[in-house]
């Protein structure tokens, strides 16, 4: 076990940033802390790093490799930290930025100049910036600066690598490239890594496990596929991408919305309890005629063809929006036009009832 957090809380005055957080991170894992702004993910990262002290409590602990480090300062935790805005020294070359953490060590622990030079050149090769050592940060692109920041964090050979929204300041295409690069780098180095992000796609693409946070608590922990396909709460399914929400009631062990009926895993839920039926746009079928009795009539309000899939906005008979994603091939076959009357059918639905999860 690399990191174990037990019963951690953190308040800033009357604001509670973390509330009774417990989490285990295995050696060599890449774990993402995913959530909206204010959910507590960066505060948790700072507590792990030692930049914030948790609220005092007898059962609160932060363990690194079995050792309680709650009273250890940042410099003694062997943590590498990468920030969103690079935090590179503008007056230093790329080489000196990467070498900084090695040069400021106490004399007794400081490597020789030749060892520092070899280490920096090795890292420049690792981040694919050979020949850039004499340049200054202002002479680099955003993606290159972030790779230098990552190399500087890796230079001290950290036990744990902490990344706080490292790609947030970059454009979408550069972010995508750096995500793929980071995943490959992690597989090569096998350093225990914790990534803070509010980008769902980023977390689902690069992580071994995802920790979904909301309002200072952990909502769900799991592999990306498990979190996406088996959300534990309404917040999780709503946060992980677009979703249609239909409101209905429980009747005889089913969630009922007009002519849609979805079986509940717990048939003991009382009748007339309010239920929410969640269906992702990619899990809806659309056609010019009903598939079965659970098909809903709707009108085509908008078609967005710009993308890998076509995004269709429909208006239900109750004037509510229904979103459906179809392939471009399907769109050509359907020959949909604005104003067309169509029928939609949920292929897979998830139901949430207060105090119950189905």
C-alpha positions in Angstrom: 0.0 0.0 0.0 1.5 3.4 -1.0 -0.9 5.8 0.7 -3.7 5.3 3.2 -5.8 8.1 4.4 -8.0 7.5 7.4 -10.8 9.7 8.7 -9.4 13.0 7.4 -11.4 16.2 7.8 -10.4 19.8 7.1 -12.2 23.1 7.8 -11.3 26.7 6.9 -13.3 28.7 9.5 -17.0 27.8 9.0 -16.3 26.1 5.6 -15.8 22.3 5.6 -13.5 21.4 2.8 -13.1 17.7 3.7 -15.4 15.6 5.8 -14.3 12.2 7.1 -12.3 11.1 4.1 -10.8 7.6 4.0 -9.0 6.3 0.9 -6.4 3.6 0.0 -4.0 4.0 -3.0 -2.0 1.0 -4.1 1.7 1.1 -5.0 2.2 2.1 -8.6 -1.5 3.2 -9.2 -2.5 6.3 -11.1 -5.6 7.6 -9.3 -7.7 10.6 -10.3 -9.5 12.8 -7.8 -12.5 14.0 -9.9 -15.1 16.5 -9.0 -16.4 20.0 -9.6 -14.8 23.1 -8.1 -15.2 23.2 -4.4 -15.6 19.5 -4.0 -12.4 19.1 -1.9 -10.1 17.4 -4.3 -7.3 19.9 -4.2 -7.5 20.2 -0.4 -7.2 16.5 -0.2 -4.1 16.6 -2.4 -2.5 19.3 -0.3 -3.2 17.3 2.9 -1.4 14.3 1.3 1.5 16.5 0.2 1.8 18.0 3.7 0.9 21.5 2.5 -2.2 21.5 4.7 -2.7 20.0 8.1 -5.9 18.0 8.7 -8.2 18.9 11.6 -6.9 17.3 14.7 -8.7 14.0 15.5 -7.5 10.9 17.4 -8.4 8.5 14.5 -7.1 10.7 11.6 -4.0 9.4 9.9 -2.0 9.8 6.6 0.2 6.8 5.9 3.0 6.6 3.3 4.1 3.1 2.8 3.0 2.1 6.3 4.5 5.2 8.0 2.3 7.8 9.6 3.5 11.1 8.0 0.9 13.4 9.6 3.6 15.3 11.4 6.2 15.3 8.7 6.8 18.5 6.6 6.5 18.6 2.9 10.3 18.2 2.3 10.4 14.9 4.2 7.6 13.2 2.4 9.5 12.6 -0.9 6.6 14.1 -2.9 6.8 15.5 -6.4 4.2 18.3 -7.1 3.1 19.6 -10.5 0.8 22.7 -10.6 -1.7 23.9 -13.2 0.3 27.0 -14.1 3.7 25.3 -14.4 5.4 27.4 -11.7 8.7 27.3 -13.6 11.4 29.8 -12.7 11.4 32.3 -15.5 15.0 33.4 -15.0 16.3 29.8 -15.2 16.9 27.7 -18.2 15.1 24.4 -18.8 18.2 22.6 -17.5 18.4 24.6 -14.3 14.6 24.3 -13.7 14.8 20.5 -13.8 18.0 20.5 -11.7 16.6 22.9 -9.0 15.3 20.2 -6.6 18.7 18.4 -6.7 20.8 21.6 -6.2 18.9 22.8 -3.1 19.4 19.5 -1.2 21.7 19.7 1.9 25.3 19.3 0.9 25.5 15.9 2.4 22.6 14.7 0.2 23.4 16.7 -2.9 24.5 14.7 -6.0 27.8 15.6 -7.8 27.6 18.0 -10.7 28.2 15.2 -13.2 25.4 13.1 -11.5 23.0 16.1 -11.8 24.0 16.7 -15.4 23.4 13.0 -16.2 20.0 13.1 -14.4 18.8 16.2 -16.2 19.8 14.9 -19.6 18.1 11.6 -18.9 14.9 13.5 -17.9 15.0 15.7 -21.0 15.2 12.6 -23.1 12.2 11.1 -21.1 10.0 14.2 -21.7 11.1 14.3 -25.4 12.8 17.7 -25.1 16.4 16.8 -25.9 18.3 19.9 -27.0 16.0 22.2 -25.1 18.1 22.5 -22.0 19.5 26.0 -22.7 16.1 27.5 -23.5 14.0 29.6 -21.1 10.3 28.9 -20.2 9.1 31.9 -22.4 10.7 30.1 -25.4 8.5 27.0 -24.9 4.9 26.1 -25.7 2.4 25.5 -22.9 2.6 21.7 -23.4 6.5 21.8 -23.3 6.5 23.9 -20.1 4.2 21.4 -18.4 6.5 18.6 -19.4 9.4 20.5 -17.9 7.4 21.0 -14.7 6.8 17.2 -14.6 10.5 16.5 -15.2 11.4 18.9 -12.3 9.1 16.9 -10.0 10.5 13.6 -11.2 14.2 14.8 -10.7 14.0 14.2 -6.9 12.8 10.6 -7.5 9.6 11.1 -5.5 7.8 8.2 -3.8 4.5 9.9 -4.8 3.7 12.2 -7.7 0.9 14.7 -7.2 -0.6 16.5 -10.1 -3.0 19.4 -9.5 -5.0 20.2 -12.7 -1.7 19.9 -14.7 -3.4 20.3 -18.1 -6.1 22.8 -17.2 -4.4 25.8 -18.8 -3.8 24.1 -22.1 -6.1 23.9 -25.2 -8.0 20.7 -25.9 -5.8 19.2 -28.5 -2.6 19.7 -26.4 -4.4 18.3 -23.3 -5.3 15.2 -25.2 -1.7 14.6 -26.4 -0.3 15.2 -22.9 -2.9 12.8 -21.4 -1.7 10.0 -23.6 1.9 10.9 -23.0 1.4 11.0 -19.2 -0.3 7.5 -19.2 2.6 6.1 -21.2 5.1 7.7 -18.9 3.3 6.4 -15.8 3.4 2.8 -17.3 7.1 3.2 -17.8 8.0 4.6 -14.4 5.3 3.0 -12.3 5.4 5.9 -9.8 2.4 6.2 -7.5 0.5 9.1 -9.0 -2.5 11.2 -7.8 -4.1 13.5 -10.4 -6.6 16.2 -9.5 -9.0 17.1 -12.4 -12.5 18.3 -13.1 -12.3 16.9 -16.6 -14.4 13.7 -16.7 -12.8 12.5 -20.0 -9.3 13.0 -18.6 -10.0 11.0 -15.5 -11.7 8.2 -17.3 -8.9 7.9 -19.9 -5.7 8.0 -17.8 -6.7 6.5 -14.5 -6.4 3.1 -12.9 -9.1 4.2 -10.5 -11.3 7.3 -10.2 -12.3 8.9 -6.9 -15.4 11.0 -7.5 -15.8 13.8 -5.0 -18.7 16.1 -4.2 -19.3 18.6 -1.4 -16.2 17.6 0.7 -17.0 13.8 0.5 -16.2 10.8 -1.6 -19.2 9.7 -3.7 -17.6 6.7 -5.4 -14.3 4.9 -5.9 -13.7 2.5 -8.7 -12.2 1.6 -12.0 -13.2 4.0 -14.8 -15.5 1.5 -16.5 -17.2 0.7 -13.2 -17.7 4.3 -12.2 -19.1 5.1 -15.7 -21.4 2.1 -16.1 -22.4 1.5 -12.5 -22.7 5.0 -10.9 -23.4 4.8 -7.2 -25.4 8.0 -7.0 -27.4 10.6 -9.0 -24.5 13.0 -8.7 -22.0 10.5 -10.2 -24.1 9.7 -13.3 -25.0 13.3 -13.8 -21.4 14.5 -13.5 -20.0 11.9 -15.8 -21.3 13.4 -19.0 -24.7 14.4 -20.5 -27.7 12.4 -19.4 -31.5 12.6 -19.9 -33.5 12.7 -16.7 -37.1 11.5 -16.6 -39.3 11.9 -13.5 -41.7 9.1 -12.5 -43.2 7.1 -9.7 -42.8 3.6 -8.2 -45.6 1.2 -8.9 -45.6 -2.5 -8.2 -41.8 -2.9 -8.2 -41.3 -0.7 -11.3 -40.4 2.9 -12.0 -43.1 4.2 -14.2 -42.9 7.2 -16.5 -45.9 7.5 -18.9 -45.5 4.2 -20.9 -41.9 3.5 -19.8 -41.6 0.9 -17.0 -38.2 -0.1 -15.5 -37.9 -3.0 -13.1 -36.4 -2.1 -9.7 -33.8 -4.3 -8.1 -35.6 -3.7 -4.8 -39.3 -4.5 -5.3 -40.0 -3.6 -1.6 -39.8 0.1 -2.4 -43.2 1.6 -1.5 -45.6 2.5 -4.3 -45.9 6.2 -5.3 -42.3 7.0 -4.2 -40.7 9.5 -6.5 -38.2 8.0 -9.0 -35.7 9.5 -11.5 -34.9 7.5 -14.6 -31.5 8.4 -16.1 -30.7 7.5 -19.7 -27.5 8.6 -21.5 -28.0 10.1 -25.0 -26.0 7.2 -26.5 -28.4 4.7 -24.8 -31.5 6.0 -26.7 -32.8 4.6 -29.9 -34.7 6.8 -32.4 -36.9 6.0 -35.3 -39.9 7.1 -37.4 -42.1 4.5 -35.8 -42.4 3.1 -32.3 -40.2 0.1 -31.4 -42.5 -1.1 -28.7 -45.0 0.2 -26.1 -42.2 2.0 -24.2 -41.3 4.3 -27.1 -42.0 8.0 -26.6 -43.2 10.4 -29.3 -41.1 13.5 -29.8 -40.3 16.2 -32.3 -36.8 17.0 -33.8 -35.8 20.4 -32.6 -32.1 20.5 -33.5 -29.4 18.4 -35.2 -25.7 19.0 -34.6 -23.6 17.2 -37.2 -20.3 18.6 -36.0 -18.5 15.7 -34.4 -17.9 12.0 -34.5 -21.5 11.4 -33.6 -24.6 13.4 -34.5 -26.3 15.0 -31.5 -30.0 15.3 -31.8 -32.2 17.5 -29.6 -35.8 16.4 -29.4 -38.9 18.0 -27.7 -41.2 15.7 -25.9 -44.9 16.1 -25.8 -44.4 17.7 -22.3 -42.0 20.3 -23.9 -39.0 18.8 -22.3 -35.7 18.2 -24.1 -34.5 14.7 -24.9 -31.0 14.3 -26.2 -30.0 11.4 -28.5 -26.6 10.5 -29.9 -26.5 8.5 -33.2 -23.7 7.6 -35.6 -23.4 9.7 -38.8 -24.4 6.5 -40.7 -27.6 6.2 -38.7 -28.4 9.9 -39.3 -28.1 9.4 -43.1 -30.4 6.4 -42.9 -33.0 8.2 -40.9 -32.9 11.3 -43.1 -34.2 13.4 -40.2 -35.4 16.9 -40.8 -36.2 19.6 -38.3 -39.8 19.3 -37.1 -40.0 15.5 -37.9 -42.2 13.5 -35.6 -40.2 10.6 -34.2 -40.2 8.0 -31.5 -37.4 7.4 -28.9 -36.8 4.3 -26.8 -34.4 3.9 -23.8 -32.1 0.9 -24.4 -30.6 1.1 -20.9 -31.9 3.1 -17.9 -30.7 3.6 -14.4 -33.2 4.4 -11.7 -32.6 6.4 -8.5 -35.2 6.6 -5.7 -34.6 8.6 -2.5 -32.7 6.4 0.0 -32.3 3.6 -2.6 -30.0 2.9 -5.6 -31.0 0.6 -8.4 
